[in-house]
Amino acid sequence: MPALDILATDPASQARAGILNTAHGTVRTPAFVPLATKGVVKALEPRDVVELGYDMVLGNTFHLFLDPGHERVRHFGGLHKFMRWDGPIITDSGGFQVFSMGHGTVADEIKGRASQGSDRAGAILSIDESGVRFRSYIDGSEKFLAPETSMEIQAALGSDLALVFDECTPFHVTRDYTARSTERTHRWLARCLDWHAENGPQDQLVYGIVQGGVYEDLRRESTEAVATSAVDGVAIGGSLGETKAQMHEVSAWSTDTLDRVAPGKPRHLLGIGEIDDLIRGVEIGIDHFDCAMPTRIARHGMALVPDPEKRWRFDLTNARWKDADEPIMEDCPCPCCSAGFSRGYLRYLLKAKELTGMRLVTLHNLAFVQRLMTDLREAILAGTLPQTAAALRSGAAPGLSRTVA
């Protein structure tokens, strides 16, 4: 059985709708994957995530390695049983988190922020061909991650989809550094695949990760090298650029190459989840995405609403809402709005740092994103993606835009 069954494609773009087949069930694509970074989607129970309509969550190899440790998770029967999630789980390789300790995130680099604060214990000690030695941000103890270690951890976690260990190339580095880093990522890919072939769970899918920075030839070469290896799917990672336009262009280099060399393999776009980026990502042929955005902004009092001019965001902590009795969105079917929780009450909870407020806004935001992805998927199946995408970009409420002809 192929990892991905493609059910429909959009003639006006590279978009496709399908079914991803995993050991713990199927995933309807295109799909957004909520983060269960430390074995939990923050503020929610697994049954909440299921009721919102999600098929798969993402666990973080790096954080679970440091605490509680993959051997303890194995003791509990794997990550599925540990967190009581019955559906598919994807685990990242830990590469992004390790290299962020040394380089910071792309946003850190672009905004000139230091990659580490004085209160952080985590730090890279060395990077060489064997792997990465670093200090734990939890207790300062020395740790080591190699391609084989990453795959061993993900095998112990028992995820349905494992990502290979890669070097996440920083944004502000030279082309020469990017080229050498990408070549090492390819060598680490081979080591991951060798380890998995000999030791990994037979029913665990393995995705390779494309690097190459913002250089078209390096991106295309990396995409072809990864896609033509013995991977089950391809993840697009690393720095994708400084602007949205550049990010979309860099991602499209990979999907364009994949259309040529591996059209049937599933594609994941790592760490991308802004509303406009999801719409564009679907159009260029991405099958599934992950991002902390919906849950992270919820904990800071920011709700997702159909308002493109404000980046689809609504600040519930603003003082103007303290007496407002309307919900976040009228006619919104999410558990927060449909139950009648008012903006005034939510603002009160958030300002008081009550966990219930964070939970309610998290439910709203994830419901918003799930309806958006359902709109896009159903539009591909119905042959109406151009109209639906245009409506969503213009501020149509997800769920209502399905009626666009």
Residue pairs with C-beta under 8 A, 6 or more apart in sequence:
1 21
2 21
2 264
3 20
3 21
3 205
3 232
3 233
3 265
3 266
4 18
4 19
4 20
4 21
4 29
4 233
4 264
4 265
4 266
4 287
5 18
5 19
5 21
6 16
6 17
6 18
6 264
7 16
7 17
7 18
7 19
7 381
8 16
8 17
8 18
8 380
8 381
8 383
9 15
9 16
9 17
9 380
10 16
10 283
10 380
10 383
10 385
10 386
11 383
12 385
12 386
13 283
13 284
13 285
13 385
13 386
14 255
14 256
14 259
14 283
14 284
14 285
15 30
15 282
15 283
15 284
15 285
15 376
15 380
15 385
16 29
16 30
16 285
16 287
16 380
17 28
17 29
17 30
17 377
17 380
17 381
18 29
18 266
18 287
19 26
19 27
19 28
19 29
20 26
20 27
20 29
20 31
20 56
20 88
20 266
20 287
20 288
22 56
22 88
22 160
22 161
22 205
23 88
23 160
23 201
23 203
23 204
24 80
24 86
24 87
24 88
24 89
24 160
25 55
25 86
25 87
25 88
26 55
26 88
27 55
27 56
27 88
27 288
28 55
28 377
29 266
29 287
29 288
29 377
30 281
30 282
30 286
30 287
30 288
30 289
30 373
30 376
30 377
30 380
31 54
31 55
31 56
31 287
31 288
31 289
31 373
31 377
32 54
32 273
32 278
32 288
32 289
32 290
32 291
32 369
32 370
32 372
32 373
33 54
33 56
33 57
33 58
33 90
33 288
33 289
33 290
34 41
34 49
34 54
34 57
34 58
34 290
34 294
34 295
34 366
35 41
35 42
35 57
35 58
35 60
35 290
35 291
35 292
35 295
36 57
36 58
36 59
36 83
36 85
36 89
37 58
37 59
37 60
37 63
37 292
38 59
38 60
38 63
38 64
38 67
39 59
39 64
39 73
39 79
39 82
39 83
40 83
41 48
41 49
41 57
41 295
41 362
41 366
42 295
42 299
42 358
42 362
43 295
43 298
43 299
43 355
43 358
43 359
43 362
44 359
44 362
44 363
44 366
45 84
46 83
46 84
46 85
46 86
48 335
48 363
49 57
49 85
49 366
50 87
51 335
52 363
52 366
52 367
52 370
53 370
53 374
54 87
54 366
54 370
55 87
55 88
56 87
56 88
56 89
56 90
56 160
56 161
56 288
57 85
57 87
57 88
57 89
57 90
58 89
58 90
58 91
58 92
58 290
59 79
59 83
59 89
59 90
59 91
59 92
59 157
59 159
60 91
60 92
60 94
60 97
61 91
61 92
61 93
61 94
61 150
61 153
61 154
61 157
61 163
62 92
62 94
62 96
62 97
62 98
62 145
63 97
64 70
64 73
64 79
64 91
64 153
64 157
65 94
65 143
65 145
65 153
66 136
66 137
66 138
66 143
67 138
70 152
70 153
70 156
70 157
71 156
73 79
73 82
73 156
73 157
74 156
74 157
74 158
76 82
77 158
78 156
78 157
78 158
79 85
79 89
79 91
79 157
79 158
79 159
80 86
80 89
80 158
88 160
88 161
89 157
89 158
89 159
89 160
89 161
90 159
90 160
90 161
90 162
90 163
90 268
90 290
91 154
91 157
91 159
91 161
91 162
91 163
92 163
92 270
93 150
93 154
93 162
93 163
93 164
93 165
93 166
93 192
93 209
94 145
94 150
94 153
94 165
95 150
95 163
95 165
95 166
95 167
95 168
95 209
95 237
96 168
96 237
96 270
96 271
98 124
98 132
98 134
98 145
99 124
99 132
99 167
99 168
99 170
100 115
100 168
101 115
101 116
101 122
101 123
101 124
101 134
101 137
102 115
102 123
102 124
102 127
103 109
103 115
103 168
103 170
104 113
104 114
104 115
104 116
104 170
105 115
106 170
106 171
106 239
106 240
106 242
107 113
108 114
108 115
109 170
109 171
109 172
110 171
110 242
116 122
116 123
120 137
121 135
121 136
121 137
121 138
121 139
121 140
122 134
122 135
122 136
122 137
123 134
123 135
124 132
124 133
124 134
125 133
125 134
125 135
125 142
126 132
126 133
127 133
127 167
129 184
129 187
130 146
131 144
131 145
131 146
131 147
131 149
131 165
132 144
132 145
132 146
133 142
133 143
133 144
134 142
134 143
134 144
134 145
135 141
135 142
135 143
136 142
136 143
145 165
146 165
146 191
147 164
147 165
147 188
147 189
147 191
147 192
147 195
148 191
148 192
148 195
149 165
150 164
150 165
150 192
151 162
151 164
151 165
151 192
151 195
151 196
151 199
151 200
152 195
152 199
154 162
154 163
154 204
155 162
155 196
155 199
155 200
155 201
155 204
158 201
158 204
159 204
160 203
160 204
160 205
161 204
161 205
161 206
161 207
161 232
161 233
162 196
162 200
162 204
162 205
162 206
162 207
163 206
163 207
163 209
163 235
164 188
164 189
164 192
164 193
164 206
164 207
164 208
164 209
164 231
165 188
165 192
166 185
166 188
166 189
166 209
166 211
166 237
166 238
167 181
167 182
167 184
167 185
167 188
167 211
168 211
168 237
168 238
168 239
169 177
169 178
169 181
169 182
169 211
169 212
169 213
169 238
169 239
170 239
171 213
171 214
171 239
171 241
171 242
173 181
173 213
175 213
175 215
175 218
178 211
178 212
178 213
178 215
178 218
179 215
179 218
181 211
182 211
182 212
182 213
182 218
182 221
182 222
185 209
185 211
185 222
186 222
186 225
186 226
189 208
189 209
189 225
189 226
189 229
189 231
190 229
192 206
193 206
193 229
193 230
193 231
196 204
196 206
197 230
200 206
205 232
205 233
206 231
206 232
206 233
207 231
207 232
207 233
207 234
207 235
207 266
207 268
208 226
208 227
208 229
208 231
208 233
208 234
208 235
209 226
209 234
209 235
209 236
209 237
209 238
209 270
210 219
210 222
210 223
210 226
210 234
210 235
210 236
210 237
210 238
210 254
211 218
211 222
211 237
211 238
212 218
212 219
212 220
212 221
212 222
212 223
212 238
213 219
213 238
213 239
214 239
214 240
214 241
214 246
214 250
216 250
216 253
219 250
219 253
219 254
219 257
220 253
220 254
220 256
220 257
223 234
223 236
223 253
223 254
223 257
223 258
223 261
224 257
224 261
226 234
227 234
227 257
227 258
227 261
227 262
227 265
228 261
228 262
231 265
232 265
232 266
233 265
233 266
233 267
233 268
234 254
234 258
234 262
234 265
234 266
234 267
234 268
235 267
235 268
235 269
235 270
236 251
236 254
236 255
236 267
236 268
236 269
236 270
236 286
237 270
237 271
240 246
240 247
240 250
240 251
240 272
241 247
241 249
241 250
244 276
244 277
247 272
247 277
248 277
248 280
248 281
248 284
251 269
251 272
251 281
251 284
251 286
252 284
254 267
255 267
255 284
255 285
255 286
256 284
258 265
258 267
258 285
259 285
266 287
266 288
267 285
267 286
267 287
267 288
268 286
268 287
268 288
268 289
268 290
269 281
269 286
269 288
269 289
270 290
271 290
271 291
271 292
272 278
272 281
272 289
272 290
272 291
273 289
273 290
273 291
273 292
273 293
273 294
273 369
274 291
274 293
274 311
274 312
275 304
275 308
275 311
275 312
275 369
275 372
275 392
276 308
276 312
276 393
278 289
278 369
278 372
278 373
278 376
279 372
279 376
279 389
279 392
279 393
281 289
282 376
282 380
282 385
282 389
283 385
283 389
294 304
294 362
294 365
294 366
294 368
294 369
295 362
295 365
295 366
297 304
297 313
297 365
298 358
298 361
298 362
298 364
298 365
299 358
299 361
299 362
300 317
301 315
301 316
301 317
301 346
301 347
301 350
301 357
301 361
302 313
302 314
302 315
302 316
302 361
303 313
303 314
303 316
303 328
303 329
303 361
303 364
303 365
304 312
304 313
304 314
304 364
304 365
304 368
304 369
305 312
305 313
305 314
305 328
305 329
305 368
306 312
306 329
306 392
306 395
306 396
306 397
306 398
307 313
307 314
307 395
308 393
308 394
308 395
314 328
316 328
316 343
316 346
316 347
316 350
316 361
317 347
317 350
317 351
318 347
321 343
321 344
321 346
321 347
322 344
322 347
322 348
323 344
324 342
324 343
324 344
324 347
325 342
325 343
325 344
326 342
326 343
327 336
327 337
327 340
327 341
327 342
327 343
328 336
328 337
328 343
328 346
328 361
328 364
329 337
329 364
329 397
330 337
331 397
331 400
332 338
332 364
332 367
332 368
332 397
333 367
333 399
334 363
334 364
334 367
334 368
335 360
335 363
335 364
335 367
336 346
336 360
336 361
336 363
336 364
336 367
337 364
341 360
346 357
346 360
346 361
348 357
349 356
349 357
349 358
349 360
350 357
350 358
350 361
368 398
369 398
371 398
371 399
372 392
372 398
374 398
374 399
374 402
375 388
375 392
375 398
375 399
375 401
375 402
376 385
376 388
376 389
376 392
378 388
378 402
379 385
379 387
379 388
379 389
379 402
384 404
384 405
387 404
387 405
388 401
388 402
388 404
391 401
391 404
392 398
392 401
396 404
